Amino acid sequence: MKKNLNFLDFIPKKNPAIRWEERDSNLVTVLLPHKGLFDRLAQLLFHRPPVSKIDLDIYGSFVWLQIDGQRSVYKIAALLDQQFGSACHPLYARLCTYLRTLRSYHLILY
């Protein structure tokens, strides 16, 4: 029997292998390393940096800072709505898409 899962009940946590730093004004920069064979070749041949720095906007940074391995997606959505109000609407659609993107790049886990 397949159990119905609700995405809002998921609890995201940051991937411990990914480094990040908080800049001034609560903005976050995620440091994404390039360690594969093709990445090494690109570094040698095309002078690609060994680490990409991804600067998150105010909404992405806020969500990133709320991910602590204890808060559910629903709780993060409530905090996001409390902080930014209607500026972040449609709230659940945008948040779920953003979290799926973070997961696709292996930045967060569930």
N, CA, C and O atoms as a GROMACS GRO file, in nm:
protein
  440
    1MET      N    1   0.084  -0.116   0.000
    1MET     CA    2   0.000   0.000   0.000
    1MET      C    3   0.089   0.124   0.000
    1MET      O    4   0.180   0.136   0.083
    2LYS      N    5   0.064   0.215  -0.092
    2LYS     CA    6   0.142   0.336  -0.103
    2LYS      C    7   0.086   0.443  -0.009
    2LYS      O    8  -0.034   0.471  -0.010
    3LYS      N    9   0.173   0.502   0.070
    3LYS     CA   10   0.132   0.604   0.164
    3LYS      C   11   0.140   0.741   0.096
    3LYS      O   12   0.238   0.770   0.028
    4ASN      N   13   0.037   0.823   0.113
    4ASN     CA   14   0.037   0.957   0.056
    4ASN      C   15   0.130   1.046   0.138
    4ASN      O   16   0.117   1.055   0.260
    5LEU      N   17   0.222   1.111   0.069
    5LEU     CA   18   0.317   1.199   0.136
    5LEU      C   19   0.280   1.344   0.107
    5LEU      O   20   0.243   1.378  -0.005
    6ASN      N   21   0.290   1.427   0.206
    6ASN     CA   22   0.263   1.569   0.192
    6ASN      C   23   0.397   1.642   0.198
    6ASN      O   24   0.469   1.633   0.297
    7PHE      N   25   0.429   1.715   0.092
    7PHE     CA   26   0.557   1.784   0.084
    7PHE      C   27   0.574   1.884   0.198
    7PHE      O   28   0.686   1.911   0.241
    8LEU      N   29   0.464   1.940   0.247
    8LEU     CA   30   0.473   2.039   0.355
    8LEU      C   31   0.517   1.977   0.487
    8LEU      O   32   0.560   2.049   0.577
    9ASP      N   33   0.507   1.845   0.499
    9ASP     CA   34   0.551   1.777   0.620
    9ASP      C   35   0.700   1.739   0.616
    9ASP      O   36   0.757   1.700   0.718
   10PHE      N   37   0.763   1.751   0.501
   10PHE     CA   38   0.905   1.717   0.489
   10PHE      C   39   0.989   1.812   0.573
   10PHE      O   40   0.954   1.929   0.591
   11ILE      N   41   1.100   1.761   0.624
   11ILE     CA   42   1.191   1.842   0.704
   11ILE      C   43   1.325   1.848   0.632
   11ILE      O   44   1.401   1.751   0.634
   12PRO      N   45   1.354   1.961   0.567
   12PRO     CA   46   1.482   1.971   0.496
   12PRO      C   47   1.597   1.998   0.592
   12PRO      O   48   1.579   2.058   0.698
   13LYS      N   49   1.716   1.952   0.554
   13LYS     CA   50   1.837   1.987   0.627
   13LYS      C   51   1.947   2.013   0.527
   13LYS      O   52   1.948   1.957   0.417
   14LYS      N   53   2.039   2.098   0.565
   14LYS     CA   54   2.150   2.133   0.476
   14LYS      C   55   2.244   2.014   0.460
   14LYS      O   56   2.268   1.939   0.555
   15ASN      N   57   2.294   1.997   0.340
   15ASN     CA   58   2.393   1.892   0.314
   15ASN      C   59   2.521   1.929   0.389
   15ASN      O   60   2.576   2.037   0.365
   16PRO      N   61   2.570   1.844   0.478
   16PRO     CA   62   2.689   1.880   0.556
   16PRO      C   63   2.816   1.891   0.471
   16PRO      O   64   2.915   1.948   0.517
   17ALA      N   65   2.815   1.839   0.349
   17ALA     CA   66   2.932   1.848   0.262
   17ALA      C   67   2.942   1.983   0.192
   17ALA      O   68   3.045   2.013   0.132
   18ILE      N   69   2.837   2.063   0.199
   18ILE     CA   70   2.834   2.192   0.130
   18ILE      C   71   2.868   2.303   0.229
   18ILE      O   72   2.808   2.314   0.336
   19ARG      N   73   2.963   2.385   0.192
   19ARG     CA   74   3.000   2.500   0.276
   19ARG      C   75   2.919   2.621   0.232
   19ARG      O   76   2.879   2.632   0.116
   20TRP      N   77   2.896   2.710   0.326
   20TRP     CA   78   2.825   2.834   0.296
   20TRP      C   79   2.870   2.940   0.395
   20TRP      O   80   2.922   2.908   0.502
   21GLU      N   81   2.848   3.064   0.360
   21GLU     CA   82   2.884   3.173   0.450
   21GLU      C   83   2.775   3.279   0.446
   21GLU      O   84   2.709   3.300   0.344
   22GLU      N   85   2.758   3.343   0.559
   22GLU     CA   86   2.659   3.449   0.570
   22GLU      C   87   2.730   3.582   0.554
   22GLU      O   88   2.824   3.614   0.625
   23ARG      N   89   2.681   3.660   0.457
   23ARG     CA   90   2.736   3.792   0.434
   23ARG      C   91   2.658   3.894   0.516
   23ARG      O   92   2.565   3.858   0.588
   24ASP      N   93   2.694   4.019   0.504
   24ASP     CA   94   2.621   4.123   0.575
   24ASP      C   95   2.475   4.127   0.529
   24ASP      O   96   2.443   4.085   0.418
   25SER      N   97   2.390   4.177   0.612
   25SER     CA   98   2.246   4.190   0.587
   25SER      C   99   2.176   4.056   0.570
   25SER      O  100   2.077   4.046   0.498
   26ASN      N  101   2.227   3.951   0.635
   26ASN     CA  102   2.166   3.817   0.633
   26ASN      C  103   2.154   3.757   0.493
   26ASN      O  104   2.062   3.680   0.467
   27LEU      N  105   2.246   3.790   0.403
   27LEU     CA  106   2.250   3.728   0.272
   27LEU      C  107   2.349   3.612   0.277
   27LEU      O  108   2.450   3.620   0.347
   28VAL      N  109   2.321   3.506   0.202
   28VAL     CA  110   2.399   3.383   0.209
   28VAL      C  111   2.469   3.359   0.075
   28VAL      O  112   2.413   3.383  -0.032
   29THR      N  113   2.593   3.311   0.084
   29THR     CA  114   2.668   3.265  -0.032
   29THR      C  115   2.697   3.117  -0.012
   29THR      O  116   2.758   3.078   0.088
   30VAL      N  117   2.653   3.035  -0.106
   30VAL     CA  118   2.678   2.891  -0.102
   30VAL      C  119   2.802   2.864  -0.184
   30VAL      O  120   2.814   2.910  -0.298
   31LEU      N  121   2.896   2.788  -0.127
   31LEU     CA  122   3.022   2.755  -0.194
   31LEU      C  123   3.011   2.613  -0.249
   31LEU      O  124   3.012   2.516  -0.173
   32LEU      N  125   3.002   2.601  -0.382
   32LEU     CA  126   2.979   2.473  -0.446
   32LEU      C  127   3.109   2.424  -0.510
   32LEU      O  128   3.154   2.482  -0.609
   33PRO      N  129   3.172   2.319  -0.455
   33PRO     CA  130   3.299   2.271  -0.508
   33PRO      C  131   3.281   2.190  -0.637
   33PRO      O  132   3.178   2.126  -0.658
   34HIS      N  133   3.383   2.195  -0.722
   34HIS     CA  134   3.387   2.116  -0.845
   34HIS      C  135   3.501   2.017  -0.831
   34HIS      O  136   3.617   2.054  -0.842
   35LYS      N  137   3.467   1.889  -0.808
   35LYS     CA  138   3.569   1.790  -0.777
   35LYS      C  139   3.578   1.674  -0.875
   35LYS      O  140   3.670   1.593  -0.864
   36GLY      N  141   3.489   1.664  -0.971
   36GLY     CA  142   3.488   1.551  -1.063
   36GLY      C  143   3.600   1.559  -1.166
   36GLY      O  144   3.670   1.660  -1.176
   37LEU      N  145   3.616   1.452  -1.241
   37LEU     CA  146   3.720   1.444  -1.343
   37LEU      C  147   3.704   1.553  -1.448
   37LEU      O  148   3.800   1.621  -1.483
   38PHE      N  149   3.582   1.570  -1.499
   38PHE     CA  150   3.558   1.672  -1.600
   38PHE      C  151   3.575   1.813  -1.542
   38PHE      O  152   3.616   1.906  -1.612
   39ASP      N  153   3.542   1.827  -1.415
   39ASP     CA  154   3.563   1.956  -1.349
   39ASP      C  155   3.712   1.988  -1.340
   39ASP      O  156   3.752   2.103  -1.362
   40ARG      N  157   3.792   1.889  -1.309
   40ARG     CA  158   3.939   1.911  -1.302
   40ARG      C  159   3.994   1.950  -1.440
   40ARG      O  160   4.079   2.039  -1.451
   41LEU      N  161   3.946   1.881  -1.544
   41LEU     CA  162   3.990   1.916  -1.680
   41LEU      C  163   3.949   2.058  -1.716
   41LEU      O  164   4.028   2.132  -1.776
   42ALA      N  165   3.827   2.096  -1.681
   42ALA     CA  166   3.780   2.232  -1.709
   42ALA      C  167   3.862   2.335  -1.632
   42ALA      O  168   3.887   2.445  -1.682
   43GLN      N  169   3.904   2.300  -1.512
   43GLN     CA  170   3.988   2.391  -1.434
   43GLN      C  171   4.124   2.410  -1.500
   43GLN      O  172   4.176   2.521  -1.504
   44LEU      N  173   4.180   2.302  -1.551
   44LEU     CA  174   4.311   2.310  -1.615
   44LEU      C  175   4.305   2.376  -1.752
   44LEU      O  176   4.387   2.462  -1.783
   45LEU      N  177   4.208   2.338  -1.833
   45LEU     CA  178   4.203   2.386  -1.971
   45LEU      C  179   4.135   2.522  -1.986
   45LEU      O  180   4.178   2.604  -2.067
   46PHE      N  181   4.030   2.546  -1.910
   46PHE     CA  182   3.951   2.668  -1.929
   46PHE      C  183   3.957   2.762  -1.811
   46PHE      O  184   3.884   2.861  -1.807
   47HIS      N  185   4.042   2.733  -1.715
   47HIS     CA  186   4.061   2.818  -1.596
   47HIS      C  187   3.931   2.838  -1.518
   47HIS      O  188   3.903   2.946  -1.466
   48ARG      N  189   3.854   2.731  -1.510
   48ARG     CA  190   3.731   2.734  -1.430
   48ARG      C  191   3.769   2.729  -1.283
   48ARG      O  192   3.860   2.654  -1.247
   49PRO      N  193   3.704   2.807  -1.198
   49PRO     CA  194   3.740   2.806  -1.056
   49PRO      C  195   3.704   2.673  -0.990
   49PRO      O  196   3.607   2.608  -1.030
   50PRO      N  197   3.781   2.631  -0.890
   50PRO     CA  198   3.752   2.505  -0.821
   50PRO      C  199   3.625   2.511  -0.736
   50PRO      O  200   3.568   2.408  -0.701
   51VAL      N  201   3.580   2.632  -0.702
   51VAL     CA  202   3.459   2.650  -0.620
   51VAL      C  203   3.375   2.761  -0.682
   51VAL      O  204   3.425   2.870  -0.711
   52SER      N  205   3.247   2.732  -0.703
   52SER     CA  206   3.154   2.835  -0.749
   52SER      C  207   3.089   2.900  -0.628
   52SER      O  208   3.051   2.832  -0.533
   53LYS      N  209   3.076   3.030  -0.633
   53LYS     CA  210   3.008   3.103  -0.526
   53LYS      C  211   2.871   3.144  -0.576
   53LYS      O  212   2.859   3.219  -0.673
   54ILE      N  213   2.767   3.094  -0.510
   54ILE     CA  214   2.630   3.122  -0.548
   54ILE      C  215   2.570   3.216  -0.445
   54ILE      O  216   2.549   3.178  -0.330
   55ASP      N  217   2.543   3.339  -0.486
   55ASP     CA  218   2.483   3.438  -0.397
   55ASP      C  219   2.331   3.424  -0.402
   55ASP      O  220   2.270   3.435  -0.508
   56LEU      N  221   2.270   3.400  -0.287
   56LEU     CA  222   2.125   3.387  -0.277
   56LEU      C  223   2.063   3.524  -0.254
   56LEU      O  224   2.123   3.611  -0.190
   57ASP      N  225   1.942   3.544  -0.307
   57ASP     CA  226   1.871   3.670  -0.285
   57ASP      C  227   1.812   3.671  -0.144
   57ASP      O  228   1.836   3.579  -0.066
   58ILE      N  229   1.735   3.774  -0.111
   58ILE     CA  230   1.685   3.787   0.027
   58ILE      C  231   1.588   3.675   0.063
   58ILE      O  232   1.589   3.627   0.176
   59TYR      N  233   1.506   3.633  -0.032
   59TYR     CA  234   1.412   3.524  -0.004
   59TYR      C  235   1.485   3.391   0.010
   59TYR      O  236   1.460   3.316   0.104
   60GLY      N  237   1.574   3.363  -0.084
   60GLY     CA  238   1.651   3.239  -0.078
   60GLY      C  239   1.739   3.232   0.045
   60GLY      O  240   1.751   3.126   0.106
   61SER      N  241   1.799   3.344   0.082
   61SER     CA  242   1.883   3.348   0.202
   61SER      C  243   1.800   3.325   0.327
   61SER      O  244   1.842   3.254   0.418
   62PHE      N  245   1.682   3.386   0.332
   62PHE     CA  246   1.595   3.367   0.447
   62PHE      C  247   1.557   3.220   0.462
   62PHE      O  248   1.563   3.165   0.572
   63VAL      N  249   1.517   3.158   0.351
   63VAL     CA  250   1.480   3.016   0.356
   63VAL      C  251   1.601   2.933   0.397
   63VAL      O  252   1.588   2.843   0.480
   64TRP      N  253   1.717   2.961   0.339
   64TRP     CA  254   1.839   2.885   0.371
   64TRP      C  255   1.869   2.891   0.521
   64TRP      O  256   1.903   2.790   0.582
   65LEU      N  257   1.856   3.009   0.579
   65LEU     CA  258   1.885   3.025   0.721
   65LEU      C  259   1.780   2.957   0.810
   65LEU      O  260   1.808   2.926   0.926
   66GLN      N  261   1.660   2.934   0.757
   66GLN     CA  262   1.555   2.867   0.835
   66GLN      C  263   1.569   2.715   0.831
   66GLN      O  264   1.512   2.646   0.915
   67ILE      N  265   1.643   2.662   0.734
   67ILE     CA  266   1.661   2.518   0.723
   67ILE      C  267   1.758   2.474   0.831
   67ILE      O  268   1.878   2.504   0.825
   68ASP      N  269   1.706   2.402   0.930
   68ASP     CA  270   1.788   2.360   1.043
   68ASP      C  271   1.776   2.212   1.075
   68ASP      O  272   1.831   2.164   1.174
   69GLY      N  273   1.704   2.138   0.991
   69GLY     CA  274   1.686   1.995   1.017
   69GLY      C  275   1.576   1.966   1.118
   69GLY      O  276   1.555   1.850   1.155
   70GLN      N  277   1.505   2.069   1.163
   70GLN     CA  278   1.396   2.050   1.260
   70GLN      C  279   1.266   2.113   1.212
   70GLN      O  280   1.158   2.066   1.247
   71ARG      N  281   1.276   2.219   1.132
   71ARG     CA  282   1.156   2.287   1.083
   71ARG      C  283   1.104   2.217   0.957
   71ARG      O  284   1.181   2.180   0.869
   72SER      N  285   0.974   2.201   0.951
   72SER     CA  286   0.911   2.143   0.832
   72SER      C  287   0.898   2.251   0.725
   72SER      O  288   0.916   2.370   0.751
   73VAL      N  289   0.868   2.207   0.604
   73VAL     CA  290   0.844   2.301   0.494
   73VAL      C  291   0.728   2.393   0.529
   73VAL      O  292   0.730   2.512   0.497
   74TYR      N  293   0.627   2.339   0.595
   74TYR     CA  294   0.511   2.420   0.636
   74TYR      C  295   0.554   2.531   0.732
   74TYR      O  296   0.511   2.646   0.716
   75LYS      N  297   0.637   2.500   0.830
   75LYS     CA  298   0.683   2.600   0.927
   75LYS      C  299   0.770   2.706   0.859
   75LYS      O  300   0.760   2.824   0.890
   76ILE      N  301   0.856   2.662   0.766
   76ILE     CA  302   0.939   2.757   0.692
   76ILE      C  303   0.851   2.850   0.609
   76ILE      O  304   0.879   2.970   0.600
   77ALA      N  305   0.745   2.796   0.549
   77ALA     CA  306   0.652   2.878   0.472
   77ALA      C  307   0.584   2.981   0.561
   77ALA      O  308   0.567   3.096   0.521
   78ALA      N  309   0.544   2.941   0.681
   78ALA     CA  310   0.480   3.034   0.774
   78ALA      C  311   0.575   3.147   0.813
   78ALA      O  312   0.535   3.263   0.820
   79LEU      N  313   0.701   3.113   0.838
   79LEU     CA  314   0.801   3.215   0.874
   79LEU      C  315   0.828   3.309   0.756
   79LEU      O  316   0.845   3.429   0.774
   80LEU      N  317   0.831   3.252   0.637
   80LEU     CA  318   0.852   3.333   0.516
   80LEU      C  319   0.737   3.430   0.495
   80LEU      O  320   0.759   3.547   0.462
   81ASP      N  321   0.616   3.383   0.515
   81ASP     CA  322   0.498   3.469   0.501
   81ASP      C  323   0.496   3.576   0.609
   81ASP      O  324   0.458   3.690   0.582
   82GLN      N  325   0.536   3.542   0.729
   82GLN     CA  326   0.542   3.638   0.839
   82GLN      C  327   0.645   3.747   0.812
   82GLN      O  328   0.623   3.863   0.844
   83GLN      N  329   0.758   3.709   0.754
   83GLN     CA  330   0.867   3.803   0.729
   83GLN      C  331   0.838   3.894   0.609
   83GLN      O  332   0.863   4.015   0.616
   84PHE      N  333   0.787   3.838   0.499
   84PHE     CA  334   0.776   3.914   0.374
   84PHE      C  335   0.633   3.941   0.329
   84PHE      O  336   0.612   4.022   0.238
   85GLY      N  337   0.536   3.876   0.390
   85GLY     CA  338   0.396   3.901   0.354
   85GLY      C  339   0.364   3.862   0.211
   85GLY      O  340   0.410   3.758   0.162
   86SER      N  341   0.285   3.945   0.144
   86SER     CA  342   0.238   3.911   0.010
   86SER      C  343   0.347   3.922  -0.098
   86SER      O  344   0.324   3.882  -0.212
   87ALA      N  345   0.463   3.975  -0.063
   87ALA     CA  346   0.573   3.987  -0.160
   87ALA      C  347   0.624   3.851  -0.204
   87ALA      O  348   0.684   3.840  -0.312
   88CYS      N  349   0.603   3.748  -0.126
   88CYS     CA  350   0.652   3.614  -0.160
   88CYS      C  351   0.542   3.521  -0.209
   88CYS      O  352   0.563   3.400  -0.216
   89HIS      N  353   0.426   3.575  -0.243
   89HIS     CA  354   0.314   3.492  -0.290
   89HIS      C  355   0.323   3.475  -0.441
   89HIS      O  356   0.368   3.567  -0.509
   90PRO      N  357   0.283   3.363  -0.496
   90PRO     CA  358   0.220   3.246  -0.436
   90PRO      C  359   0.322   3.167  -0.355
   90PRO      O  360   0.417   3.110  -0.410
   91LEU      N  361   0.302   3.164  -0.228
   91LEU     CA  362   0.400   3.117  -0.130
   91LEU      C  363   0.439   2.971  -0.148
   91LEU      O  364   0.557   2.941  -0.165
   92TYR      N  365   0.344   2.881  -0.142
   92TYR     CA  366   0.376   2.738  -0.142
   92TYR      C  367   0.434   2.692  -0.275
   92TYR      O  368   0.525   2.610  -0.277
   93ALA      N  369   0.381   2.742  -0.384
   93ALA     CA  370   0.433   2.703  -0.515
   93ALA      C  371   0.578   2.747  -0.532
   93ALA      O  372   0.662   2.670  -0.578
   94ARG      N  373   0.608   2.870  -0.493
   94ARG     CA  374   0.744   2.921  -0.507
   94ARG      C  375   0.840   2.851  -0.413
   94ARG      O  376   0.952   2.815  -0.451
   95LEU      N  377   0.797   2.830  -0.288
   95LEU     CA  378   0.884   2.765  -0.191
   95LEU      C  379   0.913   2.621  -0.229
   95LEU      O  380   1.028   2.577  -0.220
   96CYS      N  381   0.813   2.549  -0.270
   96CYS     CA  382   0.833   2.408  -0.309
   96CYS      C  383   0.924   2.397  -0.430
   96CYS      O  384   1.009   2.308  -0.435
   97THR      N  385   0.908   2.485  -0.527
   97THR     CA  386   0.996   2.485  -0.644
   97THR      C  387   1.139   2.517  -0.603
   97THR      O  388   1.233   2.453  -0.651
   98TYR      N  389   1.156   2.613  -0.515
   98TYR     CA  390   1.291   2.650  -0.468
   98TYR      C  391   1.357   2.535  -0.393
   98TYR      O  392   1.474   2.506  -0.416
   99LEU      N  393   1.283   2.470  -0.305
   99LEU     CA  394   1.339   2.357  -0.229
   99LEU      C  395   1.372   2.239  -0.320
   99LEU      O  396   1.471   2.170  -0.298
  100ARG      N  397   1.290   2.216  -0.421
  100ARG     CA  398   1.321   2.109  -0.517
  100ARG      C  399   1.448   2.141  -0.595
  100ARG      O  400   1.527   2.052  -0.625
  101THR      N  401   1.468   2.268  -0.627
  101THR     CA  402   1.590   2.309  -0.696
  101THR      C  403   1.711   2.288  -0.607
  101THR      O  404   1.813   2.236  -0.652
  102LEU      N  405   1.702   2.328  -0.481
  102LEU     CA  406   1.812   2.307  -0.387
  102LEU      C  407   1.845   2.158  -0.376
  102LEU      O  408   1.962   2.120  -0.371
  103ARG      N  409   1.741   2.075  -0.371
  103ARG     CA  410   1.763   1.931  -0.361
  103ARG      C  411   1.825   1.874  -0.489
  103ARG      O  412   1.908   1.784  -0.482
  104SER      N  413   1.785   1.926  -0.604
  104SER     CA  414   1.840   1.874  -0.730
  104SER      C  415   1.990   1.901  -0.742
  104SER      O  416   2.061   1.827  -0.810
  105TYR      N  417   2.038   2.006  -0.677
  105TYR     CA  418   2.181   2.036  -0.674
  105TYR      C  419   2.250   1.978  -0.552
  105TYR      O  420   2.366   2.010  -0.524
  106HIS      N  421   2.179   1.894  -0.477
  106HIS     CA  422   2.231   1.826  -0.359
  106HIS      C  423   2.276   1.922  -0.249
  106HIS      O  424   2.369   1.892  -0.173
  107LEU      N  425   2.210   2.037  -0.242
  107LEU     CA  426   2.241   2.134  -0.136
  107LEU      C  427   2.165   2.105  -0.008
  107LEU      O  428   2.211   2.139   0.101
  108ILE      N  429   2.048   2.040  -0.022
  108ILE     CA  430   1.972   2.000   0.096
  108ILE      C  431   1.933   1.853   0.083
  108ILE      O  432   1.938   1.794  -0.025
  109LEU      N  433   1.895   1.796   0.196
  109LEU     CA  434   1.848   1.658   0.204
  109LEU      C  435   1.717   1.656   0.280
  109LEU      O  436   1.685   1.752   0.350
  110TYR      N  437   1.641   1.549   0.266
  110TYR     CA  438   1.518   1.532   0.344
  110TYR      C  439   1.532   1.411   0.432
  110TYR      O  440   1.440   1.378   0.506
   0.00000   0.00000   0.00000
